Amino acid sequence: MSTFAEILLNGLSLGSVYALIALGFVVIFRATEVVNFAHASLLLAGGYLTAVLHDDIGFWPALLAGIAGAALVGAAVEFLVMRRYRGSDHSVLAIVTIGVDILLTTELTRRIGTDVLTLGDPWGDAVVTVGSISLAQTRIAAFVTAALLITAFLLVFRYTSWGVAMRAAAESAETAALMGVRLGRVSLGAWAVAGGLAAVAALFLTVFPTPGLERATSLAALKAFPAAILGGLDSTTGALVGGLLVGVTESLATGYQSDLTFLGRGLGDLAPYLVMVAVLLIRPAGLFGTKELARV
């Protein structure tokens, strides 16, 4: 029973980090109706800045710099690239984000090389033990931080003028523009917020028990993509539920891998995608996604 509890708690912690990444997908999609495939490079950029700066300026200033840097990269991508294609088909814009991701990820992986970079976090490999259950401090910090950030975002999304503008743009961009909503500012803010959330997620994906930031770290964003899809790409609640579901599923599949050897190795990496497909077969718009009706 204690083993199951540890696996479940680790899954919830990991899922909360995936929820941060998935929320970035959702924010950009709601603001622009574009699926952002460059999200992995934003995550890697934020983590890289934190890793290279923490020795010189300390962990917390480096983390803030990483968050600000990733937000600036996201805003720059929107302003310098995506805005030039405004009005294009959404599938074209999605392909553009793939090109941006290839460019940024290639440069960042070139800089990282074969190194594994530490981020200098204050938790180290400390473990909290309650009864027979042990949990890394980094996992607890990840869950608490993600919960605070997601709560703060939902409050901003619900009660601020930027949040109202984004919700209006999501309902009807043309109507929102006629009502005075500046769609460019909404889109710019969405990309910046997504970059900042990705940088925080990069921290908790590279601390104990993982060895650190490496070239493959950006692939973690691919695991958060099923979370956004199965929750519903236009639903902030769906991002939270989807992230937790994917995290718990991956943790359970990995934790009980020895009992599921007949299914082959690496089941934990495959499980999130299996859950995504299963959900989409039942609810094509995702668990909380909006169904669109069209007259034909």
BALOBA-1460 file (C-alpha; in Angstrom, 3 decimals):
// residues 296
<rec num="1" residu="m" x="0.000" y="0.000" z="0.000"/>
<rec num="2" residu="s" x="2.829" y="2.402" z="0.804"/>
<rec num="3" residu="t" x="4.368" y="1.696" z="-2.609"/>
<rec num="4" residu="f" x="1.111" y="2.590" z="-4.326"/>
<rec num="5" residu="a" x="0.816" y="5.782" z="-2.258"/>
<rec num="6" residu="e" x="4.356" y="6.848" z="-3.181"/>
<rec num="7" residu="i" x="3.733" y="6.174" z="-6.862"/>
<rec num="8" residu="l" x="0.433" y="8.065" z="-6.745"/>
<rec num="9" residu="l" x="1.934" y="11.090" z="-4.986"/>
<rec num="10" residu="n" x="4.866" y="11.179" z="-7.401"/>
<rec num="11" residu="g" x="2.383" y="10.953" z="-10.252"/>
<rec num="12" residu="l" x="0.343" y="13.878" z="-8.926"/>
<rec num="13" residu="s" x="3.509" y="15.955" z="-8.552"/>
<rec num="14" residu="l" x="4.699" y="15.094" z="-12.054"/>
<rec num="15" residu="g" x="1.207" y="15.700" z="-13.380"/>
<rec num="16" residu="s" x="1.120" y="19.182" z="-11.866"/>
<rec num="17" residu="v" x="4.284" y="20.025" z="-13.825"/>
<rec num="18" residu="y" x="2.722" y="18.633" z="-16.998"/>
<rec num="19" residu="a" x="-0.317" y="20.784" z="-16.224"/>
<rec num="20" residu="l" x="1.883" y="23.908" z="-16.289"/>
<rec num="21" residu="i" x="3.153" y="22.956" z="-19.736"/>
<rec num="22" residu="a" x="-0.317" y="21.997" z="-20.963"/>
<rec num="23" residu="l" x="-1.645" y="25.333" z="-19.708"/>
<rec num="24" residu="g" x="0.870" y="27.030" z="-21.991"/>
<rec num="25" residu="f" x="-0.531" y="25.117" z="-24.968"/>
<rec num="26" residu="v" x="-4.074" y="26.092" z="-23.974"/>
<rec num="27" residu="v" x="-3.293" y="29.790" z="-23.378"/>
<rec num="28" residu="i" x="-1.816" y="30.206" z="-26.847"/>
<rec num="29" residu="f" x="-4.584" y="28.186" z="-28.489"/>
<rec num="30" residu="r" x="-7.313" y="30.233" z="-26.803"/>
<rec num="31" residu="a" x="-5.664" y="33.503" z="-27.818"/>
<rec num="32" residu="t" x="-4.756" y="32.589" z="-31.390"/>
<rec num="33" residu="e" x="-6.399" y="29.213" z="-32.205"/>
<rec num="34" residu="v" x="-2.928" y="27.970" z="-33.109"/>
<rec num="35" residu="v" x="-1.367" y="24.766" z="-31.761"/>
<rec num="36" residu="n" x="2.102" y="25.824" z="-30.615"/>
<rec num="37" residu="f" x="4.647" y="23.142" z="-31.476"/>
<rec num="38" residu="a" x="7.464" y="25.492" z="-30.413"/>
<rec num="39" residu="h" x="6.593" y="25.049" z="-26.751"/>
<rec num="40" residu="a" x="9.391" y="22.538" z="-26.191"/>
<rec num="41" residu="s" x="12.006" y="25.098" z="-27.220"/>
<rec num="42" residu="l" x="10.570" y="27.675" z="-24.793"/>
<rec num="43" residu="l" x="10.909" y="25.125" z="-21.994"/>
<rec num="44" residu="l" x="14.488" y="24.365" z="-22.969"/>
<rec num="45" residu="a" x="15.360" y="28.078" z="-23.228"/>
<rec num="46" residu="g" x="14.084" y="28.834" z="-19.730"/>
<rec num="47" residu="g" x="15.893" y="25.871" z="-18.219"/>
<rec num="48" residu="y" x="19.124" y="26.685" z="-20.039"/>
<rec num="49" residu="l" x="19.181" y="30.291" z="-18.839"/>
<rec num="50" residu="t" x="18.627" y="29.193" z="-15.245"/>
<rec num="51" residu="a" x="21.382" y="26.556" z="-15.524"/>
<rec num="52" residu="v" x="24.056" y="28.860" z="-16.923"/>
<rec num="53" residu="l" x="23.318" y="31.785" z="-14.576"/>
<rec num="54" residu="h" x="22.841" y="30.165" z="-11.172"/>
<rec num="55" residu="d" x="26.581" y="29.895" z="-10.411"/>
<rec num="56" residu="d" x="27.097" y="33.613" z="-11.000"/>
<rec num="57" residu="i" x="24.017" y="35.237" z="-9.515"/>
<rec num="58" residu="g" x="22.457" y="32.537" z="-7.321"/>
<rec num="59" residu="f" x="19.526" y="30.197" z="-7.824"/>
<rec num="60" residu="w" x="16.535" y="32.485" z="-7.237"/>
<rec num="61" residu="p" x="17.758" y="35.390" z="-9.411"/>
<rec num="62" residu="a" x="18.744" y="32.848" z="-12.074"/>
<rec num="63" residu="l" x="15.286" y="31.288" z="-11.943"/>
<rec num="64" residu="l" x="13.644" y="34.688" z="-12.341"/>
<rec num="65" residu="a" x="15.997" y="35.415" z="-15.237"/>
<rec num="66" residu="g" x="15.087" y="32.074" z="-16.820"/>
<rec num="67" residu="i" x="11.371" y="32.789" z="-16.478"/>
<rec num="68" residu="a" x="11.778" y="36.309" z="-17.880"/>
<rec num="69" residu="g" x="14.038" y="35.040" z="-20.664"/>
<rec num="70" residu="a" x="11.611" y="32.331" z="-21.754"/>
<rec num="71" residu="a" x="8.756" y="34.856" z="-21.647"/>
<rec num="72" residu="l" x="10.783" y="37.246" z="-23.819"/>
<rec num="73" residu="v" x="11.622" y="34.477" z="-26.280"/>
<rec num="74" residu="g" x="7.941" y="33.595" z="-26.510"/>
<rec num="75" residu="a" x="6.969" y="37.233" z="-27.007"/>
<rec num="76" residu="a" x="9.692" y="37.657" z="-29.639"/>
<rec num="77" residu="v" x="8.476" y="34.610" z="-31.560"/>
<rec num="78" residu="e" x="4.954" y="36.030" z="-31.587"/>
<rec num="79" residu="f" x="6.015" y="39.563" z="-32.552"/>
<rec num="80" residu="l" x="8.732" y="38.760" z="-35.090"/>
<rec num="81" residu="v" x="7.340" y="35.592" z="-36.667"/>
<rec num="82" residu="m" x="3.740" y="34.708" z="-35.895"/>
<rec num="83" residu="r" x="2.384" y="38.242" z="-36.317"/>
<rec num="84" residu="r" x="3.745" y="38.324" z="-39.863"/>
<rec num="85" residu="y" x="1.467" y="35.402" z="-40.735"/>
<rec num="86" residu="r" x="-1.663" y="36.776" z="-39.092"/>
<rec num="87" residu="g" x="-4.713" y="35.895" z="-41.139"/>
<rec num="88" residu="s" x="-3.111" y="32.744" z="-42.555"/>
<rec num="89" residu="d" x="-4.702" y="29.357" z="-42.178"/>
<rec num="90" residu="h" x="-4.198" y="27.891" z="-38.705"/>
<rec num="91" residu="s" x="-2.556" y="24.787" z="-40.117"/>
<rec num="92" residu="v" x="0.036" y="27.031" z="-41.791"/>
<rec num="93" residu="l" x="0.701" y="28.788" z="-38.492"/>
<rec num="94" residu="a" x="1.127" y="25.440" z="-36.736"/>
<rec num="95" residu="i" x="3.729" y="24.457" z="-39.332"/>
<rec num="96" residu="v" x="5.496" y="27.774" z="-38.754"/>
<rec num="97" residu="t" x="5.775" y="26.940" z="-35.036"/>
<rec num="98" residu="i" x="7.405" y="23.631" z="-35.981"/>
<rec num="99" residu="g" x="10.027" y="25.551" z="-37.935"/>
<rec num="100" residu="v" x="10.604" y="27.921" z="-35.008"/>
<rec num="101" residu="d" x="10.967" y="24.949" z="-32.657"/>
<rec num="102" residu="i" x="13.545" y="23.290" z="-34.922"/>
<rec num="103" residu="l" x="15.564" y="26.508" z="-35.120"/>
<rec num="104" residu="l" x="15.548" y="27.269" z="-31.382"/>
<rec num="105" residu="t" x="16.003" y="23.675" z="-30.219"/>
<rec num="106" residu="t" x="18.916" y="23.110" z="-32.601"/>
<rec num="107" residu="e" x="20.742" y="26.167" z="-31.290"/>
<rec num="108" residu="l" x="20.076" y="25.313" z="-27.643"/>
<rec num="109" residu="t" x="21.103" y="21.673" z="-27.992"/>
<rec num="110" residu="r" x="24.269" y="22.841" z="-29.760"/>
<rec num="111" residu="r" x="25.082" y="24.986" z="-26.752"/>
<rec num="112" residu="i" x="24.279" y="22.239" z="-24.241"/>
<rec num="113" residu="g" x="26.153" y="19.578" z="-26.175"/>
<rec num="114" residu="t" x="26.644" y="16.359" z="-24.259"/>
<rec num="115" residu="d" x="26.678" y="18.102" z="-20.858"/>
<rec num="116" residu="v" x="24.115" y="17.577" z="-18.125"/>
<rec num="117" residu="l" x="23.544" y="20.967" z="-16.496"/>
<rec num="118" residu="t" x="22.399" y="21.401" z="-12.914"/>
<rec num="119" residu="l" x="20.096" y="24.256" z="-11.970"/>
<rec num="120" residu="g" x="21.432" y="24.766" z="-8.430"/>
<rec num="121" residu="d" x="18.077" y="24.259" z="-6.719"/>
<rec num="122" residu="p" x="18.011" y="24.494" z="-2.897"/>
<rec num="123" residu="w" x="16.240" y="21.161" z="-2.328"/>
<rec num="124" residu="g" x="18.984" y="18.846" z="-3.548"/>
<rec num="125" residu="d" x="18.272" y="15.167" z="-2.963"/>
<rec num="126" residu="a" x="16.464" y="15.666" z="0.356"/>
<rec num="127" residu="v" x="13.591" y="13.286" z="1.042"/>
<rec num="128" residu="v" x="10.595" y="13.729" z="3.332"/>
<rec num="129" residu="t" x="9.431" y="10.568" z="5.099"/>
<rec num="130" residu="v" x="5.999" y="10.242" z="6.686"/>
<rec num="131" residu="g" x="5.423" y="6.796" z="8.128"/>
<rec num="132" residu="s" x="6.366" y="4.335" z="5.430"/>
<rec num="133" residu="i" x="5.959" y="6.864" z="2.607"/>
<rec num="134" residu="s" x="8.991" y="8.743" z="1.251"/>
<rec num="135" residu="l" x="8.786" y="11.652" z="-1.163"/>
<rec num="136" residu="a" x="11.510" y="13.892" z="-2.564"/>
<rec num="137" residu="q" x="11.308" y="17.530" z="-1.477"/>
<rec num="138" residu="t" x="11.525" y="18.522" z="-5.122"/>
<rec num="139" residu="r" x="8.262" y="16.666" z="-5.794"/>
<rec num="140" residu="i" x="6.521" y="18.494" z="-2.962"/>
<rec num="141" residu="a" x="7.901" y="21.832" z="-4.141"/>
<rec num="142" residu="a" x="6.760" y="21.075" z="-7.693"/>
<rec num="143" residu="f" x="3.199" y="20.327" z="-6.611"/>
<rec num="144" residu="v" x="2.915" y="23.382" z="-4.346"/>
<rec num="145" residu="t" x="4.466" y="25.726" z="-6.926"/>
<rec num="146" residu="a" x="2.287" y="24.409" z="-9.738"/>
<rec num="147" residu="a" x="-0.843" y="24.698" z="-7.604"/>
<rec num="148" residu="l" x="-0.034" y="28.327" z="-6.713"/>
<rec num="149" residu="l" x="0.799" y="29.312" z="-10.294"/>
<rec num="150" residu="i" x="-2.263" y="27.633" z="-11.776"/>
<rec num="151" residu="t" x="-4.508" y="29.238" z="-9.145"/>
<rec num="152" residu="a" x="-2.956" y="32.648" z="-9.808"/>
<rec num="153" residu="f" x="-3.400" y="32.219" z="-13.560"/>
<rec num="154" residu="l" x="-7.054" y="31.188" z="-13.220"/>
<rec num="155" residu="l" x="-7.732" y="34.256" z="-11.052"/>
<rec num="156" residu="v" x="-6.003" y="36.532" z="-13.565"/>
<rec num="157" residu="f" x="-7.826" y="34.813" z="-16.422"/>
<rec num="158" residu="r" x="-11.167" y="35.309" z="-14.668"/>
<rec num="159" residu="y" x="-10.920" y="38.768" z="-13.135"/>
<rec num="160" residu="t" x="-8.446" y="40.939" z="-15.085"/>
<rec num="161" residu="s" x="-8.946" y="42.909" z="-18.281"/>
<rec num="162" residu="w" x="-6.323" y="40.761" z="-20.048"/>
<rec num="163" residu="g" x="-8.219" y="37.615" z="-19.076"/>
<rec num="164" residu="v" x="-11.516" y="39.086" z="-20.262"/>
<rec num="165" residu="a" x="-9.855" y="40.109" z="-23.531"/>
<rec num="166" residu="m" x="-8.482" y="36.606" z="-24.034"/>
<rec num="167" residu="r" x="-11.850" y="35.004" z="-23.355"/>
<rec num="168" residu="a" x="-13.473" y="37.430" z="-25.780"/>
<rec num="169" residu="a" x="-10.876" y="36.657" z="-28.441"/>
<rec num="170" residu="a" x="-11.430" y="32.939" z="-27.898"/>
<rec num="171" residu="e" x="-15.177" y="33.330" z="-28.431"/>
<rec num="172" residu="s" x="-14.892" y="35.461" z="-31.577"/>
<rec num="173" residu="a" x="-11.750" y="37.283" z="-32.632"/>
<rec num="174" residu="e" x="-13.568" y="39.487" z="-35.142"/>
<rec num="175" residu="t" x="-16.216" y="40.577" z="-32.650"/>
<rec num="176" residu="a" x="-13.584" y="41.177" z="-29.974"/>
<rec num="177" residu="a" x="-11.592" y="43.364" z="-32.361"/>
<rec num="178" residu="l" x="-14.696" y="45.388" z="-33.213"/>
<rec num="179" residu="m" x="-15.283" y="45.899" z="-29.483"/>
<rec num="180" residu="g" x="-11.812" y="47.398" z="-29.074"/>
<rec num="181" residu="v" x="-9.833" y="44.353" z="-27.943"/>
<rec num="182" residu="r" x="-6.269" y="44.564" z="-29.230"/>
<rec num="183" residu="l" x="-5.699" y="41.048" z="-30.470"/>
<rec num="184" residu="g" x="-1.975" y="41.644" z="-30.931"/>
<rec num="185" residu="r" x="-1.526" y="42.423" z="-27.243"/>
<rec num="186" residu="v" x="-3.599" y="39.401" z="-26.243"/>
<rec num="187" residu="s" x="-1.514" y="37.122" z="-28.444"/>
<rec num="188" residu="l" x="1.763" y="38.665" z="-27.250"/>
<rec num="189" residu="g" x="0.747" y="38.208" z="-23.622"/>
<rec num="190" residu="a" x="-0.308" y="34.613" z="-24.231"/>
<rec num="191" residu="w" x="3.069" y="33.680" z="-25.724"/>
<rec num="192" residu="a" x="4.908" y="35.414" z="-22.874"/>
<rec num="193" residu="v" x="2.831" y="33.657" z="-20.200"/>
<rec num="194" residu="a" x="3.320" y="30.300" z="-21.907"/>
<rec num="195" residu="g" x="7.082" y="30.853" z="-21.986"/>
<rec num="196" residu="g" x="7.198" y="31.766" z="-18.298"/>
<rec num="197" residu="l" x="5.176" y="28.702" z="-17.279"/>
<rec num="198" residu="a" x="7.411" y="26.501" z="-19.425"/>
<rec num="199" residu="a" x="10.520" y="27.837" z="-17.659"/>
<rec num="200" residu="v" x="9.085" y="26.922" z="-14.247"/>
<rec num="201" residu="a" x="8.182" y="23.479" z="-15.565"/>
<rec num="202" residu="a" x="11.752" y="23.070" z="-16.867"/>
<rec num="203" residu="l" x="13.070" y="23.549" z="-13.342"/>
<rec num="204" residu="f" x="11.019" y="20.735" z="-11.846"/>
<rec num="205" residu="l" x="11.663" y="18.411" z="-14.780"/>
<rec num="206" residu="t" x="15.430" y="18.673" z="-14.261"/>
<rec num="207" residu="v" x="15.847" y="18.538" z="-10.473"/>
<rec num="208" residu="f" x="16.181" y="15.409" z="-8.321"/>
<rec num="209" residu="p" x="15.530" y="12.571" z="-9.060"/>
<rec num="210" residu="t" x="16.476" y="13.461" z="-12.650"/>
<rec num="211" residu="p" x="20.186" y="14.212" z="-13.288"/>
<rec num="212" residu="g" x="19.707" y="17.704" z="-14.731"/>
<rec num="213" residu="l" x="19.096" y="19.672" z="-17.925"/>
<rec num="214" residu="e" x="20.170" y="17.867" z="-21.084"/>
<rec num="215" residu="r" x="19.451" y="17.894" z="-24.762"/>
<rec num="216" residu="a" x="16.456" y="15.585" z="-24.413"/>
<rec num="217" residu="t" x="14.736" y="17.679" z="-21.732"/>
<rec num="218" residu="s" x="12.594" y="19.426" z="-24.311"/>
<rec num="219" residu="l" x="10.969" y="16.076" z="-25.122"/>
<rec num="220" residu="a" x="9.077" y="16.378" z="-21.827"/>
<rec num="221" residu="a" x="6.860" y="18.943" z="-23.535"/>
<rec num="222" residu="l" x="5.699" y="16.159" z="-25.850"/>
<rec num="223" residu="k" x="4.316" y="14.302" z="-22.825"/>
<rec num="224" residu="a" x="2.356" y="17.390" z="-21.836"/>
<rec num="225" residu="f" x="0.841" y="17.627" z="-25.311"/>
<rec num="226" residu="p" x="-1.441" y="14.605" z="-24.686"/>
<rec num="227" residu="a" x="-2.501" y="16.311" z="-21.452"/>
<rec num="228" residu="a" x="-3.635" y="19.408" z="-23.348"/>
<rec num="229" residu="i" x="-5.329" y="17.328" z="-26.048"/>
<rec num="230" residu="l" x="-7.240" y="14.945" z="-23.793"/>
<rec num="231" residu="g" x="-8.279" y="17.780" z="-21.487"/>
<rec num="232" residu="g" x="-9.394" y="19.940" z="-24.409"/>
<rec num="233" residu="l" x="-7.162" y="22.472" z="-26.144"/>
<rec num="234" residu="d" x="-9.505" y="25.349" z="-25.347"/>
<rec num="235" residu="s" x="-10.030" y="24.485" z="-21.677"/>
<rec num="236" residu="t" x="-7.851" y="25.722" z="-18.820"/>
<rec num="237" residu="t" x="-9.573" y="23.249" z="-16.495"/>
<rec num="238" residu="g" x="-8.866" y="20.519" z="-19.022"/>
<rec num="239" residu="a" x="-5.143" y="21.353" z="-18.919"/>
<rec num="240" residu="l" x="-5.102" y="20.817" z="-15.158"/>
<rec num="241" residu="v" x="-7.082" y="17.576" z="-15.237"/>
<rec num="242" residu="g" x="-5.227" y="16.296" z="-18.275"/>
<rec num="243" residu="g" x="-1.836" y="17.019" z="-16.729"/>
<rec num="244" residu="l" x="-2.693" y="15.180" z="-13.525"/>
<rec num="245" residu="l" x="-4.154" y="12.254" z="-15.458"/>
<rec num="246" residu="v" x="-1.079" y="11.927" z="-17.659"/>
<rec num="247" residu="g" x="1.304" y="12.256" z="-14.697"/>
<rec num="248" residu="v" x="-0.470" y="9.596" z="-12.633"/>
<rec num="249" residu="t" x="-0.770" y="7.270" z="-15.623"/>
<rec num="250" residu="e" x="2.924" y="7.576" z="-16.466"/>
<rec num="251" residu="s" x="3.940" y="7.109" z="-12.823"/>
<rec num="252" residu="l" x="1.761" y="4.022" z="-12.359"/>
<rec num="253" residu="a" x="2.921" y="2.449" z="-15.624"/>
<rec num="254" residu="t" x="6.561" y="3.074" z="-14.711"/>
<rec num="255" residu="g" x="6.178" y="2.019" z="-11.085"/>
<rec num="256" residu="y" x="4.540" y="-1.292" z="-11.962"/>
<rec num="257" residu="q" x="6.665" y="-1.924" z="-15.057"/>
<rec num="258" residu="s" x="8.058" y="-5.132" z="-13.539"/>
<rec num="259" residu="d" x="4.529" y="-6.540" z="-13.300"/>
<rec num="260" residu="l" x="3.701" y="-5.562" z="-16.872"/>
<rec num="261" residu="t" x="6.712" y="-6.980" z="-18.673"/>
<rec num="262" residu="f" x="4.422" y="-8.842" z="-21.079"/>
<rec num="263" residu="l" x="3.547" y="-5.436" z="-22.542"/>
<rec num="264" residu="g" x="7.204" y="-4.649" z="-23.252"/>
<rec num="265" residu="r" x="9.595" y="-2.044" z="-21.902"/>
<rec num="266" residu="g" x="9.080" y="1.701" z="-21.869"/>
<rec num="267" residu="l" x="5.366" y="1.473" z="-21.098"/>
<rec num="268" residu="g" x="5.569" y="4.611" z="-18.958"/>
<rec num="269" residu="d" x="6.575" y="6.701" z="-21.990"/>
<rec num="270" residu="l" x="3.786" y="5.229" z="-24.109"/>
<rec num="271" residu="a" x="0.989" y="5.282" z="-21.522"/>
<rec num="272" residu="p" x="0.087" y="9.018" z="-21.845"/>
<rec num="273" residu="y" x="-0.502" y="8.625" z="-25.566"/>
<rec num="274" residu="l" x="-2.611" y="5.505" z="-25.036"/>
<rec num="275" residu="v" x="-4.786" y="7.422" z="-22.568"/>
<rec num="276" residu="m" x="-5.068" y="10.314" z="-25.032"/>
<rec num="277" residu="v" x="-6.237" y="8.019" z="-27.832"/>
<rec num="278" residu="a" x="-8.717" y="6.258" z="-25.526"/>
<rec num="279" residu="v" x="-10.248" y="9.564" z="-24.424"/>
<rec num="280" residu="l" x="-10.409" y="10.983" z="-27.947"/>
<rec num="281" residu="l" x="-12.242" y="7.882" z="-29.177"/>
<rec num="282" residu="i" x="-14.995" y="8.674" z="-26.673"/>
<rec num="283" residu="r" x="-14.801" y="12.470" z="-26.601"/>
<rec num="284" residu="p" x="-13.105" y="13.825" z="-29.763"/>
<rec num="285" residu="a" x="-13.020" y="17.367" z="-28.354"/>
<rec num="286" residu="g" x="-11.343" y="16.211" z="-25.129"/>
<rec num="287" residu="l" x="-12.769" y="15.884" z="-21.629"/>
<rec num="288" residu="f" x="-13.555" y="19.598" z="-21.279"/>
<rec num="289" residu="g" x="-13.168" y="20.782" z="-24.869"/>
<rec num="290" residu="t" x="-15.861" y="22.766" z="-26.662"/>
<rec num="291" residu="k" x="-17.750" y="20.938" z="-29.382"/>
<rec num="292" residu="e" x="-18.099" y="23.002" z="-32.517"/>
<rec num="293" residu="l" x="-21.168" y="22.690" z="-34.685"/>
<rec num="294" residu="a" x="-21.097" y="23.644" z="-38.359"/>
<rec num="295" residu="r" x="-23.909" y="23.932" z="-40.889"/>
<rec num="296" residu="v" x="-23.170" y="21.857" z="-43.998"/>
